Each structure stands twice: as structure tokens, then as C-alpha cells.
Amino acid sequence: MTDYHVTIDRLVLEGIDLPATAGPRLAAGVAAELGRLLAEGGLAGEVSAGGARRVVRGGAVELGAGDPAALATQIAAAIYGGLGE
């Protein structure tokens, strides 16, 4: 099993209006889901060798009802997909 250390300094979400109180729940959900995705799928290519990336473009997510748990799952999937690019 490979250990990964991921630090997200800033997460920019455009076009969504969530109350400030949803921030910690959203961050925890993203961290948990990203951890799950990394544990299941690992990393491919040059990213698996380590190093920092200044920007990871995750692409679009469906904002839907703005549910922080569902949004966190989508954001983590977008970040995970962006890590492979």
C-alpha cells in the first residue's frame, strides 16, 4: 500500500453559493473521498513519482441542490481526475 500526502492550499468554487458554515463539512468530505479514490486507484504516471503541482484543474461539477456531501464527492473525483492529467 502506498501512502500519499495531499495538501490543498486553496479550493476555488465558482458559481456556487454555500453558507460559510458548510465549508468545514465540504472540506472534510473532499478529503475523505479523495483519500478513498487514492486508496482504490492509486496514481499513474509522473504524479506517482512525487512532487508538487501548482494547479490541478478539476473541471466542471454538477452543482445541483448544493448538498455539501454530494458536492464533496464530485469535487474529489474532479481533483483525482485532474491529478492524472
Backbone as a printed PyTorch tensor [residue, N CA C, xyz], in Angstrom:
tensor([[[  0.8410,  -1.1800,   0.0000],
         [  0.0000,   0.0000,   0.0000],
         [  0.8880,   1.2450,   0.0000]],

        [[  0.5760,   2.1800,  -0.8560],
         [  1.3310,   3.4190,  -0.9600],
         [  0.6610,   4.5000,  -0.1270]],

        [[  1.4770,   5.2580,   0.5820],
         [  0.9650,   6.4000,   1.3400],
         [  1.0920,   7.6510,   0.4860]],

        [[  0.0540,   8.4660,   0.4830],
         [  0.0620,   9.7260,  -0.2400],
         [ -0.1550,  10.8600,   0.7380]],

        [[  0.4800,  11.9700,   0.4730],
         [  0.2500,  13.1840,   1.2580],
         [ -0.2280,  14.2510,   0.2740]],

        [[ -1.4370,  14.6830,   0.4410],
         [ -2.0190,  15.6890,  -0.4370],
         [ -2.3650,  16.9090,   0.4000]],

        [[ -1.9060,  18.0670,  -0.0500],
         [ -2.2340,  19.3210,   0.6070],
         [ -2.9570,  20.2080,  -0.3990]],

        [[ -4.1310,  20.6510,  -0.0280],
         [ -4.8900,  21.5730,  -0.8730],
         [ -4.8710,  22.9150,  -0.1610]],

        [[ -4.0960,  23.8430,  -0.7050],
         [ -3.9910,  25.1620,  -0.0810],
         [ -5.2450,  25.9930,  -0.2940]],

        [[ -5.8200,  25.8650,  -1.4630],
         [ -6.9900,  26.6750,  -1.7830],
         [ -7.8500,  25.9210,  -2.7840]],

        [[ -9.1310,  25.9160,  -2.5440],
         [-10.0940,  25.2840,  -3.4330],
         [-11.0360,  26.3820,  -3.9050]],

        [[-11.0290,  26.6460,  -5.1990],
         [-11.8470,  27.7150,  -5.7680],
         [-13.0820,  27.1010,  -6.4090]],

        [[-14.2460,  27.5230,  -5.9350],
         [-15.5110,  27.0650,  -6.4850],
         [-16.2430,  28.2800,  -7.0370]],

        [[-16.4470,  28.3000,  -8.3290],
         [-17.1440,  29.4120,  -8.9580],
         [-18.5750,  29.0160,  -9.2620]],

        [[-19.4900,  29.9390,  -9.0360],
         [-20.8830,  29.7060,  -9.4000],
         [-21.6820,  28.9360,  -8.3700]],

        [[-21.2040,  28.8910,  -7.1410],
         [-21.9390,  28.1810,  -6.0990],
         [-22.0720,  29.0720,  -4.8730]],

        [[-23.2180,  28.9940,  -4.2660],
         [-23.4890,  29.8140,  -3.0920],
         [-23.7800,  28.8920,  -1.9170]],

        [[-22.7590,  28.6310,  -1.1270],
         [-22.9050,  27.8110,   0.0710],
         [-22.6950,  28.6910,   1.2900]],

        [[-23.4160,  28.4270,   2.3560],
         [-23.1660,  29.1980,   3.5770],
         [-21.7690,  28.8990,   4.1110]],

        [[-21.1790,  29.8640,   4.7830],
         [-19.8300,  29.7020,   5.3250],
         [-19.7350,  28.4940,   6.2460]],

        [[-20.8100,  28.1660,   6.9090],
         [-20.8070,  27.0200,   7.8290],
         [-20.6540,  25.6900,   7.1020]],

        [[-20.9080,  25.6680,   5.7930],
         [-20.7870,  24.4340,   5.0190],
         [-19.3390,  24.1450,   4.6470]],

        [[-18.4660,  25.1450,   4.7710],
         [-17.0650,  24.9840,   4.3680],
         [-16.3380,  23.8260,   5.0360]],

        [[-16.3500,  23.7340,   6.3640],
         [-15.6450,  22.6250,   7.0110],
         [-16.2000,  21.2530,   6.6260]],

        [[-17.5030,  21.1540,   6.4800],
         [-18.1210,  19.8780,   6.0770],
         [-17.7170,  19.5150,   4.6560]],

        [[-17.6860,  20.5110,   3.7950],
         [-17.2790,  20.2840,   2.4140],
         [-15.8180,  19.8490,   2.3620]],

        [[-14.9500,  20.5380,   3.0960],
         [-13.5270,  20.1960,   3.1050],
         [-13.2940,  18.7780,   3.6290]],

        [[-13.9820,  18.4110,   4.6880],
         [-13.8380,  17.0630,   5.2450],
         [-14.3190,  16.0090,   4.2590]],

        [[-15.4080,  16.3030,   3.5720],
         [-15.9340,  15.3680,   2.5830],
         [-14.9960,  15.1930,   1.4020]],

        [[-14.4040,  16.2840,   0.9410],
         [-13.4440,  16.2050,  -0.1680],
         [-12.2350,  15.3790,   0.2630]],

        [[-11.7170,  15.6420,   1.4460],
         [-10.5480,  14.9080,   1.9360],
         [-10.8400,  13.4110,   2.0530]],

        [[-11.9870,  13.0730,   2.6080],
         [-12.3340,  11.6610,   2.7870],
         [-12.5020,  10.9520,   1.4490]],

        [[-13.2030,  11.5770,   0.5220],
         [-13.4430,  10.9420,  -0.7750],
         [-12.1670,  10.8710,  -1.5960]],

        [[-11.3490,  11.9070,  -1.5590],
         [-10.0840,  11.8720,  -2.2880],
         [ -9.1860,  10.7760,  -1.7140]],

        [[ -9.1800,  10.6260,  -0.4080],
         [ -8.4200,   9.5450,   0.2150],
         [ -8.8980,   8.1790,  -0.2420]],

        [[-10.2110,   8.0200,  -0.3310],
         [-10.7750,   6.7520,  -0.7920],
         [-10.3640,   6.4650,  -2.2330]],

        [[-10.4600,   7.4820,  -3.0950],
         [-10.1010,   7.3080,  -4.5060],
         [ -8.6230,   6.9640,  -4.6620]],

        [[ -7.7700,   7.6150,  -3.8890],
         [ -6.3370,   7.3200,  -3.9600],
         [ -6.0430,   5.9100,  -3.4600]],

        [[ -6.7240,   5.4980,  -2.3960],
         [ -6.5200,   4.1500,  -1.8580],
         [ -6.9580,   3.0840,  -2.8600]],

        [[ -8.0500,   3.3370,  -3.5560],
         [ -8.5700,   2.3590,  -4.5230],
         [ -7.8080,   2.3640,  -5.8400]],

        [[ -7.5310,   3.5550,  -6.3620],
         [ -6.9810,   3.6410,  -7.7110],
         [ -5.5350,   4.0550,  -7.8060]],

        [[ -4.9520,   4.5390,  -6.7040],
         [ -3.5700,   4.9970,  -6.7450],
         [ -3.4000,   6.1620,  -7.7000]],

        [[ -2.1750,   6.3740,  -8.1170],
         [ -1.8460,   7.4230,  -9.0690],
         [ -1.0200,   6.8320, -10.1910]],

        [[ -1.1930,   7.3650, -11.3610],
         [ -0.4670,   6.8630, -12.5210],
         [  0.5580,   7.8870, -12.9900]],

        [[  1.4790,   7.4320, -13.7970],
         [  2.4070,   8.3140, -14.4780],
         [  3.3500,   9.0530, -13.5660]],

        [[  3.7290,  10.2320, -14.0240],
         [  4.7360,  11.0220, -13.3180],
         [  4.2700,  11.4880, -11.9520]],

        [[  2.9700,  11.5990, -11.7380],
         [  2.4530,  12.0540, -10.4480],
         [  2.7980,  11.0490,  -9.3610]],

        [[  2.8070,   9.7770,  -9.6990],
         [  3.0970,   8.7540,  -8.6990],
         [  4.5360,   8.8350,  -8.1940]],

        [[  5.4160,   9.4900,  -8.9490],
         [  6.8080,   9.6330,  -8.5390],
         [  6.9850,  10.7320,  -7.4990]],

        [[  5.9510,  11.5330,  -7.2950],
         [  6.0210,  12.5850,  -6.2890],
         [  6.1970,  13.9580,  -6.9000]],

        [[  6.3140,  14.9300,  -6.0330],
         [  6.4920,  16.3050,  -6.4830],
         [  5.2430,  17.1270,  -6.2660]],

        [[  5.4000,  18.4070,  -6.4410],
         [  4.2920,  19.3370,  -6.2250],
         [  3.6990,  19.7750,  -7.5550]],

        [[  2.4330,  20.0880,  -7.5100],
         [  1.7530,  20.6530,  -8.6770],
         [  1.1530,  21.9680,  -8.2390]],

        [[  1.4630,  22.9990,  -8.9600],
         [  0.9670,  24.3300,  -8.6190],
         [ -0.5430,  24.4110,  -8.7560]],

        [[ -1.0730,  23.8160,  -9.8050],
         [ -2.5050,  23.8670, -10.0740],
         [ -2.9660,  22.5000, -10.5690]],

        [[ -4.1270,  22.0780, -10.0880],
         [ -4.7950,  20.9010, -10.6270],
         [ -6.1710,  21.3630, -11.0610]],

        [[ -6.4230,  21.3140, -12.3370],
         [ -7.7210,  21.7280, -12.8490],
         [ -8.6550,  20.5270, -12.8330]],

        [[ -9.6890,  20.6630, -12.0350],
         [-10.5850,  19.5410, -11.8460],
         [-11.7300,  19.4770, -12.8280]],

        [[-12.0120,  20.5590, -13.5120],
         [-13.1200,  20.5440, -14.4520],
         [-14.4310,  20.9120, -13.7830]],

        [[-15.4970,  20.6180, -14.4600],
         [-16.8300,  21.0250, -14.0120],
         [-17.4640,  19.9650, -13.1160]],

        [[-18.3050,  20.4410, -12.2030],
         [-19.1080,  19.5540, -11.3600],
         [-20.5520,  20.0210, -11.4460]],

        [[-21.4640,  19.1100, -11.1890],
         [-22.8890,  19.4490, -11.1710],
         [-23.2320,  20.0550,  -9.8160]],

        [[-23.6870,  21.2790,  -9.8180],
         [-23.9660,  21.9480,  -8.5600],
         [-25.2460,  21.4540,  -7.9080]],

        [[-26.2220,  21.0620,  -8.6930],
         [-27.4640,  20.5040,  -8.1510],
         [-28.0480,  21.3380,  -7.0370]],

        [[-28.4230,  20.6980,  -5.9670],
         [-29.0670,  21.3690,  -4.8410],
         [-28.0550,  22.0070,  -3.9020]],

        [[-26.7600,  21.8440,  -4.1830],
         [-25.7500,  22.4290,  -3.3130],
         [-25.5270,  21.6350,  -2.0400]],

        [[-25.8940,  20.3540,  -2.0460],
         [-25.6620,  19.4920,  -0.8840],
         [-24.1570,  19.3030,  -0.6990]],

        [[-23.5920,  19.7320,   0.4290],
         [-22.1440,  19.6370,   0.6160],
         [-21.5750,  18.2210,   0.4740]],

        [[-22.2850,  17.2020,   0.9230],
         [-21.7650,  15.8320,   0.8270],
         [-21.6680,  15.3780,  -0.6260]],

        [[-22.7020,  15.6210,  -1.3990],
         [-22.6910,  15.2330,  -2.8130],
         [-21.6730,  16.0650,  -3.5880]],

        [[-21.5960,  17.3270,  -3.2580],
         [-20.6490,  18.2150,  -3.9140],
         [-19.2180,  17.7940,  -3.6050]],

        [[-18.9550,  17.4040,  -2.3720],
         [-17.6200,  16.9600,  -1.9780],
         [-17.1880,  15.7360,  -2.7840]],

        [[-18.1060,  14.8160,  -3.0070],
         [-17.8000,  13.6160,  -3.7890],
         [-17.4140,  13.9880,  -5.2140]],

        [[-18.1520,  14.9090,  -5.8020],
         [-17.8730,  15.3360,  -7.1730],
         [-16.5510,  16.1060,  -7.2600]],

        [[-16.3000,  16.9620,  -6.2890],
         [-15.0620,  17.7420,  -6.2890],
         [-13.8570,  16.8120,  -6.1620]],

        [[-13.9310,  15.8430,  -5.2590],
         [-12.8320,  14.8940,  -5.0820],
         [-12.5800,  14.1110,  -6.3630]],

        [[-13.6410,  13.6860,  -7.0320],
         [-13.4870,  12.9610,  -8.2920],
         [-12.8330,  13.8430,  -9.3600]],

        [[-13.2080,  15.1150,  -9.3880],
         [-12.6190,  16.0440, -10.3540],
         [-11.1420,  16.2670, -10.0520]],

        [[-10.7920,  16.4120,  -8.7940],
         [ -9.3850,  16.5950,  -8.4070],
         [ -8.5910,  15.3440,  -8.7630]],

        [[ -9.1460,  14.1970,  -8.4300],
         [ -8.4670,  12.9300,  -8.7270],
         [ -8.2270,  12.7940, -10.2350]],

        [[ -9.2380,  13.1280, -11.0160],
         [ -9.0840,  13.0820, -12.4670],
         [ -8.0250,  14.0720, -12.9570]],

        [[ -7.9970,  15.2500, -12.3420],
         [ -7.0050,  16.2490, -12.7120],
         [ -5.5810,  15.8560, -12.3540]],

        [[ -5.4220,  15.0570, -11.3250],
         [ -4.0880,  14.6070, -10.9370],
         [ -3.4770,  13.6980, -11.9940]],

        [[ -4.3210,  13.0060, -12.7320],
         [ -3.8430,  12.0930, -13.7570],
         [ -3.4990,  12.7500, -15.0760]],

        [[ -3.7620,  14.0330, -15.1710],
         [ -3.5020,  14.7360, -16.4500],
         [ -2.1020,  15.2730, -16.5020]]])
